[in-house]
Amino acid sequence: MTPTEPILYSFRRCPYAMRARMALAVSGTPHEIREVKLREKPAAMLAASPKGTVPVLVLADGRVIDESLDIMRWALGRNDPEHWLAGDDAALIAANDGPFKHHLDRYKYPDRHGSDPLAHRAQGLAMLVDLDARLVGQPYLCGQTRSLTDAAILPFVRQFAAVDRRWFDAQPFPALHRWLTEGLASPLFAEIMVQWPQWRSDAVTRAGA
């Protein structure tokens, strides 16, 4: 049966999937959520995107978008009620997705990477200094309202903070702490963090309707 609305293969705790879900939600795009376990990737997802990572968005016409930023920009290109695309800082997002994510992974998963977690924590923290400096004079990364850049970066800062929350909370970044706390407490974030059951081929979970 041909789907009548986009299908999103997602994993609740994946920061890439989180930001895709936020853009789909804020744009009001109805879609079917397929929550997957990354150790049990469904054949339908792999058929759509053989690279096997989430998020994967399958459009009703069969087109596949399997990069989180592309999903965000596609959804907001259809409908952008909060003008998120006006705050699309590609360079800042690239620094997050590249160097910061590199250090985050090696801080959070030192056994997996054979890394010194404290050294990578220090490198990641140095990059957060720049975010805090931006947020001292404005509530969001690109100005007075939240934007694509905030949604793209927030899940990764959340993940960094969660490795050792007590240590993170003790760092002298009041503006960054305020931004993170408000972002995680927002109705939008609560909406996209609903716990979905693992998707099976006989189950349908709709979102954004």
N, C-alpha and C positions, 0 to 999 in steps of 0.2 A: 504494500500500500504506500502511495506517495505521501510524504508528510505535508501538512498544510501550513506549518510554521517551523521556524528554525529549531534544530536539536542541538543542545549544548552538552557535550561530554565534559564532565567536570569532576574535580576531587576537592572536597570542602576545604581542606587545609592548605592547598597549593596556592601560593601567592599570585601566580600567573592567572589561575582560574578565578581567584577572588576579584582581581581587577576587571576581568572580563565580565563577571557577574554584576559588578557594580555598574559598569557602563550599560549593560543590557537593562538593568533595573531602572536606572535614572532616565534612560531613553524611553521607557515604557514599552519595550519590545516584547511581545508575548513569545514564549519559547518553552520547549520541553527540556527539563533538566534530566540528564542521565548521570547520576552519581556513580563513579566507578572506583574500584580498588585497583591501584596501579600494579599489584601483583596478579590481578585477574582481569587483564584488559579484555574487554569484549571484542569479539570478532568484527562486529559492525563498526566499532571505532577504528580498529586497525585497517579495515577496508577503506574507510574514509581518509585516514591519515596514517600511513605505515610507520611514521616515526614514533608513534606510540606514546606521545606526551599530551597532557591536557593544558589548556582547554582546546577543544575542537568544536567548531560550529559548522553544522551541516545545514545549508539553506534549503528552503522548500524547492528550489529549482535544481538542487543537486550540487551546487557549488560548495566548496569546502574552504573555510578560513581556519587555519590551525596555528596562528600566532596571536598571542593575547592582545598586543597593541593593535593589530589589524582588526580584531574583533571589536575592540573599543571604538576605533575610528569608524568602522562600518556602522555600528549601532548609533553612534552620535551623528553620523552623517545623515541618517534617516530622520532622527529627531533629537534635538539638543536643547531641552527646555531650560537648563541651567547654564547654557553657553560654555560647556566644558571645553570645547575645541578652541576657544579663545585662549585657554591656558594650557597649550600643548608645547611644553618645553622639551624638545627632542634631545637636546644635549644633556640636560639634567637627568632625563629618563635613561639615556644611554649610559651615564656614569653609574646610575643605580643598577642597571641590568648587567653591566660589565664588571668594573672593579669592585663595587660594593657587594654584588652577589658573589663574586669570587671569594672575598674575605668572609662573608657571611657563611658560606658553605663550609669553609675550612675552620671556622670558629665553632659552628654548630655540630659538625660531623668530623672531628679530628681523626677518629679511628678509620673512617672511610677514606680519608685523604692523606693519612700519615702526616698530619700537620701539627704545628704548635698553636693551639687554640688562642692563647693569650696574645701571641704576636699578631694573629689575624684579627682578634678583637680590637687591638689597638689601631690597626689599619682601618678597620671599619668605623671605629669611633672618630678617627680623624676626618673621615668623610662626612660624618653627621654634624661636625662643627659647621660646615657650610650650610646645611639645612637649617640649623638653629639660627645662624646669622641672617638668613633670608626671612625667618619667621619672627624676628625681633620687631620689625617695623610693620608687619602685615600679618593677618590671621592665616593666610594660606600661601602656598609656595609661589603662586603666580599673581597674588594680589589680594583683593578683598573678598573674593568668593572662591569656593572650592572648584577644582577643575580636573581635567584629565590627568594632569601631572600629580596632583594629590592622590587621586585614586590609584595611579600606576605605581606610586612609591610606598604608600602607606602599608600595604601588606608585608613588604620586605623589612621595613623598620619594626613593624610588629613582631616579625619573626626574630630579628636581632635582639629586641628587648626581652623576648620570652626565654632566651637561652639562660639568662641569669637575671631575672627581673629585679631582684633586690639590688644587685650591682648597678644595673641600668638606671634605676630610679634615683640612685645616689649621684649620678653624673650631673654636672652643673649646666644643664640645658633647659632652662625653664620654658622657653618658647617651643622647643621641640616636644617636651613633655606635654605641654598644653595641647599642641596640635595632634599628637598621637592619642591622648586621652579623649579629646573631643571626637576625633575620627572614629575611634573604636566604640564610642558610646552613641554614635549617630543612629537614627532609625534606618538609614540606608545600609549601614554595616550589619545591623541586627537582621535585616531582611535577607541579605545574601549569605548569612551564616547559619540559616536554618539547617537543621540536621536532616538530610534526605536519606532514605534507605538506599542500599546498593541497588543499582538498576539491573533489572532482569529483562529479558526480551518480551515478557508478558506484562510489564509494568510501565505506566506512564505517569510522570510527575510534571505538572505544568507550573510555570512561573511567569509573572509579569502580565497576567491577564487582567 
